Amino acid sequence: MSNRTQQYHVVFACFLGWTIDAFDFFILIFVLGEIAREFNTSITTISWAITLSLGLRVVGSLLFGRLADSYGRRPTLIANILIFSALEVASGFAPTLTAFLVLRALYGIAMGGEWGVGASLTMESIPQRWRGIVSGILQSGYSFGFLFAALLYGVGFSTLGWRGMFIIAVVPAFLVLYVRRAVPESPDWQRQRAKAVATGRRTTFGQSFARHWRLYVYAILLLTAAATFSHGTQDLYPVFLREQHRLAVNQVSLIAVIFNIGAILGCLSGGALSQMLGRRRELVLASFAVLVLMPFWATASGLVMIIVTAFLMQFLVQCTFGVMPAHLNEISPPEVRATFPGFTYQFGNMLAAGNATIQAVLAAHLAFNYGVALAIVAGTGAIIFCLLALFGPEAKTVIMDGTEVGDLHPSMQH
């Protein structure tokens, strides 16, 4: 197998891994109301399943990231996919509300490991000139997962019910067979491992954090703001459509499919544009455009305007996220590249994990005006993100074998 063919396999496998992970996560947001009714509780209470999943992803990012830095990206990715798939299926058999919330918490730990491990494996295995577009491809897996969950909800919910939708998620777990057969280990990890063995020195997470604490704090704040406006426009949006606009299941499914097509195009466009403009400039441009669109998105009425604004919103939101796999791996210290991107990404998710619950409570205090509640939270996140991106570091030219640091701002290196 040629080196170029191996690179294609790595990109495809890690894209599928994030797609499956997102598919498993987003099944939940379509059936919040049905789960609440079965367990005789409120949507606000069930929204804690989202909060727990998002909040505990940071634990998984640290756990699986350290395993990947120590034992390799490939075996860690295989174990991670098997674990989160098993927990997703188990969620469909939850006998009580408590059991369901516990399973979603455990699922969040498993989900937290995939992005960082997959992103590092991908970015370390491809040429520098590919990073922008491949970053967009990789991150678009999240939107593809959302899209597939929306399709399953539209065509399968009446037959499967909410439990069946979780159980059917076992099928994509067979991705591990492909990873085992076709995906090689990261060449950069092999170099880093050989260097550590030869010198007898291995960098711990604590040592890395102490040396680069400014960079860690910056990345965590950036991703907290990103998660706030991303999940702020996504997680309760189906509830907004069902409860405020009284749209039918098939209409909600159709809108979700359309705006996820926008999200996929946004990931690809954002990643490619960042290769030309630079990571920071693209992030600022896209997040500013989100703020301009926000009032129109939150107050849209009529099916056509809802669809148009939803499409544009997710296009712009994912224009920012399409840059993240490349950007975080580029600014990462090389010896913890499986840990740093995933840890900062998921730590940001943890700090923003209360989004859905905050929005639900806020909507209840606004006479159940979900549009305004979503816009207040998501808009705040977008403003902070835009400012952080404007003054943050960039390392687009870094070579991922630790031999240069690109144009990373000096204040962030130490």
Number of C-alpha atoms within 10 A of each C-alpha: 6 6 11 12 11 17 21 15 19 27 23 18 22 27 25 21 28 26 24 29 28 21 25 28 24 21 22 23 21 26 20 22 20 16 20 17 12 11 14 10 13 13 18 18 15 24 25 19 25 25 24 22 26 30 24 24 30 27 21 24 31 25 17 30 33 24 19 26 24 18 14 20 27 21 15 21 27 19 15 22 23 17 16 27 25 16 23 27 21 19 23 19 15 15 10 11 18 11 14 20 22 17 23 28 23 22 29 28 28 30 34 33 34 29 29 32 30 28 30 33 29 29 28 26 24 21 12 17 11 14 27 29 22 26 29 31 26 32 32 29 26 29 27 23 24 29 26 21 27 28 17 18 24 19 13 15 18 11 10 15 15 23 18 17 24 23 20 16 21 19 11 18 18 12 17 20 11 12 20 13 9 15 22 17 17 21 15 20 27 15 13 20 18 12 13 14 11 9 8 8 10 14 11 14 16 10 11 16 17 12 15 17 16 15 22 21 13 17 25 23 19 22 27 25 25 28 28 26 29 25 22 28 26 22 21 24 21 23 22 23 19 17 15 13 17 12 16 12 17 14 15 23 21 18 21 26 22 19 25 26 20 23 32 25 22 29 35 25 22 31 35 25 21 26 20 11 11 19 26 22 16 22 29 21 17 21 26 16 16 26 21 11 16 21 16 16 24 21 15 16 12 8 12 11 14 19 20 16 20 26 23 19 26 25 25 28 26 30 33 30 28 35 33 27 28 33 25 23 29 27 26 27 22 23 22 23 29 34 28 31 32 30 29 26 28 32 27 25 28 24 20 25 26 20 28 26 21 19 27 24 15 19 18 14 11 13 8 17 20 26 24 19 24 29 22 18 20 26 25 15 25 27 18 19 25 25 16 20 21 15 11 16 22 22 22 24 15 19 16 24 15 14 9 12 22 14 13 19 16 9 10 18 16 13
